[in-house]
Amino acid sequence: MLGLGSSLFTLVLFVVALIVVIRAIRVVPQQHAWVVERLGRFYAVLEPGLNFVIPFVDRVAYRHDLREIPLDVPSQICITKDNTQLQVDGILYFQVTDPKLASYGSSNYIVAITQLAQTTLRSVIGRMELDRTFEEREQINANVVAALDEAATSWGVKVLRYEIKDLTPPAEILRSMQAQITAEREKRAVIATSEGKRQEQINVAMGAREAAIAKSEGEKQAEINNAQGQAAAILSIAEANAKAIRQVAEAIEAPGGLSAVNLKVAEQYIAAFGNLAIKSNTMILPTNAADVAGMIATAMSVIRQPASR
């Protein structure tokens, strides 16, 4: 009986020791941090890996995920500077940087960040007109992140970025914006068409002008070429006549040249009278037609004058 009681006590002692050992060992996952309290007060932050605590004295009070966490900010109605309601929906990304401050700096840092994001967003939207809210999303996001990050430092949280998922104005505003966009597109289409026609007319006019210039230049060049051709022809004829005259003059000055000229003139004179007799029934004769020698002498006197000069 005594042996049975001793064995039971040993078993109980072993179970208690096993429980103590199990409770003394804490394995923290990677990118996590556990906050340990000893007797109700902050004691330490357990890093990832194997850690040891005192059972029944130390207690893991908070477990924090150190990875980047996306937080959906509930949709809300914001009033713009021009008194237009705008429904805004966004998402926030943050990261726990100080596990101790995240545990004791705020009772619930997630709720605090969410509420602060909503109030900051309403404040930023309230300083802008409706049209600017669609154009300056990046500026809105930057303003929200700057305000949140400054406040979240005391909560051990780093706000990384804020993104607006959707901006929804009222239905009547959407209809008017759609009508404005349609009118603007039609205006751009009309302007583009008119610009195209204007450019087409300019191109046609420039083409006609260039064609007229090319035609006039061609005609001018043709006239110049014709004139140069005619001048060259006249010059060639004149040079040929001058050459012929020089050759005749040289022939007359040559020995026997004058006699040959006399003979040639007499032959042409007689041939001319012969042709008159053949081609016409009426003949007009000079008074000294019988004096052939006198006519030849007169012609030769004309020939001798240039030669004597």
C-alpha positions, 0 to 999 in steps of 0.5 A, spaced: 500 500 500 505 504 501 509 502 495 502 504 491 502 511 494 509 512 492 508 510 485 502 515 484 506 521 487 512 520 483 507 519 477 504 526 479 510 529 480 513 527 473 506 530 470 507 536 474 514 537 472 512 536 464 507 541 465 512 546 468 517 544 462 512 545 457 510 552 460 517 554 460 518 553 453 516 558 448 517 558 440 516 564 437 514 564 429 518 568 424 516 575 423 512 575 430 513 578 437 510 576 443 510 581 449 511 577 456 508 580 463 511 578 469 507 578 475 502 583 471 508 588 469 511 588 462 518 584 462 520 582 455 519 581 448 520 574 446 524 574 439 523 569 434 525 562 435 526 558 442 525 562 448 524 560 456 519 563 461 518 562 468 511 558 468 506 561 473 510 567 473 511 570 466 505 570 462 505 572 454 500 577 454 500 580 447 502 577 440 504 581 434 505 580 427 510 584 424 509 583 417 505 589 413 498 588 414 492 591 410 487 594 413 480 596 410 477 602 412 470 603 411 466 607 406 464 614 408 461 620 406 465 626 405 463 633 403 468 637 398 469 644 399 464 646 394 459 642 398 458 636 394 457 629 397 462 624 396 463 617 398 470 614 399 472 607 400 480 606 401 485 601 404 491 602 409 497 598 410 501 599 416 506 595 420 508 594 427 515 596 429 515 597 437 511 591 440 511 594 447 508 601 444 503 597 440 501 593 447 501 599 451 500 605 447 493 604 445 488 599 448 486 597 440 491 600 435 487 598 429 481 601 431 485 607 433 488 607 426 481 606 422 478 612 426 484 617 425 484 615 417 477 616 416 477 623 420 483 625 416 480 623 410 474 627 411 479 633 413 483 632 406 477 632 402 473 638 405 479 642 403 478 640 395 473 641 390 470 635 387 474 636 380 480 636 384 479 630 388 479 626 382 485 629 379 489 629 386 488 622 389 496 621 390 496 628 394 490 625 398 493 619 399 500 622 401 496 627 406 493 621 409 499 617 410 503 623 413 497 625 418 496 617 420 504 616 421 505 622 425 500 620 430 501 612 430 508 613 432 506 613 439 502 606 438 508 603 435 505 602 428 508 605 422 503 607 417 506 605 410 501 607 405 494 609 404 490 608 397 483 610 395 479 604 392 473 608 390 470 615 389 463 615 388 459 622 387 451 622 387 448 619 381 446 626 379 453 629 379 455 622 375 450 624 370 452 631 369 459 629 369 458 624 364 454 629 360 460 634 360 465 629 358 461 627 352 460 634 350 468 635 351 469 629 347 464 632 341 468 639 342 474 635 341 472 631 335 469 638 332 476 641 333 479 635 330 475 635 324 476 643 323 483 642 324 483 637 319 479 640 313 484 647 315 490 643 314 487 639 307 486 646 304 492 649 306 496 643 303 491 643 297 493 651 296 500 650 297 500 644 292 497 649 287 502 654 289 508 649 288 505 647 281 504 654 278 511 656 280 514 649 277 509 651 271 512 658 270 519 656 272 518 651 266 515 656 261 520 661 263 526 656 262 523 654 255 522 661 253 530 662 255 532 656 251 528 658 245 531 665 245 538 662 246 536 657 241 534 663 236 540 667 238 545 661 237 541 660 230 542 667 228 549 668 230 550 661 226 547 664 220 551 671 221 557 667 222 556 663 216 554 669 211 560 673 214 565 667 212 561 666 205 563 674 204 570 673 206 571 667 202 568 671 196 572 677 197 578 673 198 576 669 191 575 676 188 582 678 190 586 672 188 589 672 181 583 671 175 578 672 181 575 678 177 575 675 171 571 669 174 566 674 177 565 678 170 563 671 167 559 669 173 555 676 173 554 675 165 551 668 166 546 670 171 544 676 167 543 672 161 539 667 165 535 672 168 532 674 161 532 667 159 527 666 165 523 672 163 522 670 156 520 663 159 515 664 165 511 671 162 508 673 156 510 680 158 517 683 159 519 689 162 526 691 160 531 696 161 533 701 156 540 699 155 538 691 155 542 690 149 548 693 152 550 687 156 557 689 157 555 696 160 551 692 165 556 687 167 561 693 167 556 697 172 555 691 176 563 690 177 564 697 179 560 695 185 564 689 186 570 693 185 568 698 190 568 694 197 575 691 194 578 697 193 577 700 200 
